[in-house]
Amino acid sequence: MAERTLAFNRRARHDYTIEETVEAGLVLTGTEIKSLRAGKASLAEAYARVEKGEAWLIGAHIAPWPGASRGNHEPRRDRKLLLHRAQIAQLAGQTQAKGFTLVPLRIYVNARGHAKIELGVGRGKKLYDRRREIAARDARRALERDLAEVGRRG
């Protein structure tokens, strides 16, 4: 069984320059994992934080499971992340630096069937950084288009 991505944060690499990535486990309830496997999750407004020696995922939306009764979960509750103590200390040190934040990149199920989250340590991009990136991407596409045109003619 290969790993399968369940939720992806599309805006993360657009809004942040990701310096490093870390894999963490998630503490979930039964209805949350069922809803995740059905693809009913969103990382659009989510972020991670280190508080009192623990890592937390804040603002992630996992839709309630329709088959559950009153034992259903709260969709936007804070979820604990499972990391080694040294990893938490390293992430806390990195996020104390000016401008760095923990951004959830994707939630996936690994080969063993466990839900994992990929966190990125990122620095927020300025508007001019985004414009420069878009201009470089457009120039690269134009160059590839020109090379393909020469290849068809030649």
C-alpha positions as CSV (number, residue, x, y, z in Angstrom):
1,M,0.0,0.0,0.0
2,A,1.5,3.3,-1.1
3,E,1.0,6.6,0.8
4,R,-2.0,8.6,-0.3
5,T,-2.5,12.4,0.1
6,L,-5.8,13.3,1.7
7,A,-5.6,17.1,1.9
8,F,-3.2,19.5,0.3
9,N,-2.5,23.2,1.2
10,R,-2.4,24.9,-2.2
11,R,-1.6,28.3,-0.9
12,A,1.4,27.3,1.3
13,R,4.2,27.4,-1.3
14,H,2.6,30.5,-2.9
15,D,2.6,32.5,0.3
16,Y,5.7,31.1,2.0
17,T,9.2,30.1,1.1
18,I,9.6,26.7,2.7
19,E,13.0,26.2,4.2
20,E,12.6,22.7,5.8
21,T,9.9,20.0,6.1
22,V,9.0,17.8,9.0
23,E,6.7,14.8,9.2
24,A,4.4,14.5,12.3
25,G,1.7,12.2,13.4
26,L,-1.8,13.4,14.3
27,V,-3.9,12.6,17.3
28,L,-7.4,12.0,15.8
29,T,-10.7,10.5,16.9
30,G,-12.4,7.7,15.0
31,T,-14.8,10.0,13.1
32,E,-12.0,12.3,12.1
33,I,-9.9,9.5,10.4
34,K,-13.0,8.3,8.6
35,S,-13.8,11.8,7.4
36,L,-10.1,12.3,6.4
37,R,-10.0,9.1,4.4
38,A,-13.1,10.2,2.6
39,G,-11.2,13.4,1.6
40,K,-13.3,15.8,3.6
41,A,-10.5,18.0,5.0
42,S,-9.1,21.4,4.3
43,L,-5.8,23.0,5.3
44,A,-6.6,26.4,3.8
45,E,-6.5,28.5,7.0
46,A,-4.5,26.1,9.2
47,Y,-1.2,26.6,10.9
48,A,0.9,24.9,13.6
49,R,2.2,26.2,16.9
50,V,4.5,25.0,19.6
51,E,3.0,25.7,23.1
52,K,4.3,24.5,26.5
53,G,6.5,21.8,24.9
54,E,3.7,20.4,22.6
55,A,3.0,21.0,18.9
56,W,-0.6,21.7,17.9
57,L,-2.4,22.0,14.5
58,I,-4.8,24.9,14.6
59,G,-7.5,25.9,12.2
60,A,-7.6,22.7,10.1
61,H,-11.1,21.7,9.1
62,I,-12.1,18.1,9.1
63,A,-15.8,17.7,8.2
64,P,-18.1,15.8,10.6
65,W,-18.7,12.2,9.7
66,P,-22.3,11.8,8.5
67,G,-22.7,8.3,10.0
68,A,-21.8,9.3,13.5
69,S,-24.3,10.2,16.2
70,R,-23.6,12.5,19.1
71,G,-20.1,11.2,19.3
72,N,-19.0,13.3,16.3
73,H,-16.0,15.6,16.5
74,E,-15.8,19.4,16.4
75,P,-14.7,20.3,12.8
76,R,-12.1,23.0,13.7
77,R,-10.8,21.7,17.0
78,D,-7.1,22.0,17.8
79,R,-5.3,18.7,17.1
80,K,-2.1,17.6,18.9
81,L,0.9,16.7,16.7
82,L,3.1,13.8,17.6
83,L,6.8,14.7,17.4
84,H,9.9,13.8,19.3
85,R,10.9,16.2,22.1
86,A,14.1,17.2,20.2
87,Q,12.0,17.9,17.1
88,I,9.6,20.1,19.1
89,A,12.5,22.0,20.6
90,Q,14.1,22.5,17.2
91,L,10.8,23.7,15.7
92,A,10.2,26.1,18.6
93,G,13.7,27.6,18.1
94,Q,13.1,28.0,14.4
95,T,9.7,29.7,14.8
96,Q,11.1,32.1,17.4
97,A,13.3,33.5,14.6
98,K,11.9,36.5,12.9
99,G,9.3,35.8,10.2
100,F,9.3,32.0,10.4
101,T,6.1,30.0,10.9
102,L,4.9,26.4,10.8
103,V,2.8,25.8,7.8
104,P,0.9,22.5,7.2
105,L,1.6,21.4,3.6
106,R,-0.4,18.2,3.3
107,I,-2.1,15.4,5.3
108,Y,-1.6,11.9,4.1
109,V,-1.9,8.2,5.1
110,N,1.5,6.4,5.0
111,A,2.1,2.8,3.9
112,R,1.2,1.5,7.4
113,G,-2.2,3.3,7.4
114,H,-1.3,6.0,9.9
115,A,-2.4,9.6,9.3
116,K,0.6,12.0,9.0
117,I,1.0,15.7,8.4
118,E,3.9,17.3,6.5
119,L,4.8,20.6,8.1
120,G,7.0,23.3,6.5
121,V,9.1,25.8,8.3
122,G,8.5,28.8,6.1
123,R,9.1,32.5,5.8
124,G,6.2,34.7,4.5
125,K,6.8,36.0,1.0
126,K,6.5,39.7,0.2
127,L,4.4,40.9,-2.7
128,Y,7.5,41.6,-4.8
129,D,8.9,38.1,-4.2
130,R,5.6,36.6,-5.5
131,R,5.7,38.9,-8.6
132,R,9.4,38.0,-9.3
133,E,8.4,34.3,-9.0
134,I,5.5,34.7,-11.4
135,A,7.7,36.6,-13.9
136,A,10.4,33.9,-13.8
137,R,7.7,31.2,-14.3
138,D,6.2,33.0,-17.3
139,A,9.7,33.5,-18.8
140,R,10.5,29.8,-18.4
141,R,7.2,28.9,-20.0
142,A,7.8,31.2,-22.9
143,L,11.3,29.7,-23.4
144,E,9.9,26.2,-23.4
145,R,7.2,27.2,-25.8
146,D,9.8,28.7,-28.2
147,L,12.0,25.6,-28.0
148,A,9.0,23.4,-28.7
149,E,8.1,25.6,-31.7
150,V,11.7,25.3,-33.1
151,G,11.6,21.5,-32.6
152,R,8.4,21.2,-34.6
153,R,9.7,23.3,-37.5
154,G,13.2,21.7,-37.5
